[in-house]
Amino acid sequence: MSDYIVRATAGDHQIRAFAATTREMVEEARKAHNTSPVATAALGRLLTAGSMMGIMMKGKDDILTIKIQGSGPIEGLTVTTDSKGNVKGYVFNPDVMLPPNQAGKLDVGGAVGEGVLSVIKDIGLKEPYLGQTILVGGEIAEDLTYYYATSEQTPSSVALGVLMNKENTVRQAGGFIIQLLPGASDEMIDNLEKKLGEITSITTLLDEGQTPEMILEHILGEFGLDIMERIPTRFHCNCDKSRVEKALISIGRKELQEMIDDGKNIDVNCHFCNKNYEFTVEDLKDLYEKATR
């Protein structure tokens, strides 16, 4: 498998960890949405996080959505993922261009700005679970670390990165989420913090040829790392024409009749994968008939 996630435990199940390599996923998203480099970096980070957070869910039909609404020029991002490693997403303004930040890196924080991070989990209950926190920097990894600490009371370390080639294709992408479970000893916490402090850049490690397994071994090897499974992950949208037809039928007869009266074909765009679906006036008449039944 090319893009995949590793699920692992360490420290006699006092630590759980996830690490991912997602270059193809992020490149697929870049091509679908024709994103600028900084928009690619922002979306790629959130897609990578979403893929790892998605497989934490237990049910096969569970859905997780992460939304970022910010004051920066990118305006916002939305990513939706299932529990099987399929993830899709988009940025509100894919054309954002900004100069590098002070560290000479793509200025994701500047593109996102101040705002709110929302995590919605639809796990088959009457109402989805909603957790919200403020953005603490807009760089996404730090924002998710803060979300886990405040909304889920789970001490976590989140690292995410996207490295671009000069021609603006994706060179490397990936990340990890390492979480302390209840009962972790103070000594283990201190040692883990020291190890995490040695990590400078997740994309540098990937560019050096390190795999998710090797990255987790470097961080957690001394705690007795146990790799549980490897899960493929990909950029995948489940939209199709029949789904779009159902959405059009659901808007009602009045709106459909207005479209028919206009006498023009319409295009319906999927935000998540940027695919267009064309409906002729005759198609709309057929949908109108179905809406009246």
Phi, psi and omega in degrees: 000147182270289174275131179202164178241140174254131173253132185212164171231164178202168177063041181055048177066021172272347179231136169240147188216149176224138175220145187220148166243127194223030185301312183294322178301312184290323177295320178299317178294320179300316181292321182296320187254357181051051185281149172292166180304316182288327176291323176298316180297316180295310181295319180299319177298315183289324175298318180296314177299315181300320180298319180287320179292328180296317183284354172287340181285152188268318188280146182291339180256007181293143180231136177238135178235133175244126178239137173238124175242117186231165180275352182282175186294342178285339175072316180176168178218150174223132177228135177234138184217154174254188183270007183247009177093007176269129185220145178216160181181172180205161173252149182292321180234093186284353186261008185301132175234127179224150173292160178300156177283185184298334179274002180080013182257168175299131189272073180295319179300319178292327180289324183277313180079202179270152180167214188229140173252128179238136174239120181244123179246117176259100185245028174088006176275176180301315180238139175296152173282134178234123173241134181227140173218162175284156172283133182258004179181341178079003180276357172082308179298312179295325180293321178287325174301316179293320178302311181299320182291320187266321186269327182246001179050042178238106178302123187220156169238120181246128175234132181220145179201149174225126179248128184258149169280167180298329179274014174071017166273167184274123179272314178212151173204145179171189180176179173214156171230119179241127186234138175271130179264161181306136178099358179297134183286156178299323180296317179296318180299315180297315181294322179293318178299321178296316180296316180295328178294341180278345182278118180268318183204126179295324181288330175297316179297317179295321181290338175280358178097007180283139178270166174306321178298316181294322179295316178292325177296320179297319183278318192245002185305319183289347180264006180081065183292134177233108178284120184273312181197163174240129187238124176297147176223150185202158170279116185212127177250133183265019178288151170204175187296325181294324177295318180294322177300315179299321179295319179293319178299324184290344181283344173105162185295321185299312181294321178296320180296322178296320177296318179296317181296331177295334176072021181237149172295151177239152173247132176247125185257134173274119180301323191286323182239358177068020179277141179257140175240123182264137176235124177281170177299322178295321176300316181296324177296320177297317179294324178299317179297319180293327181288341182269351184283000000 
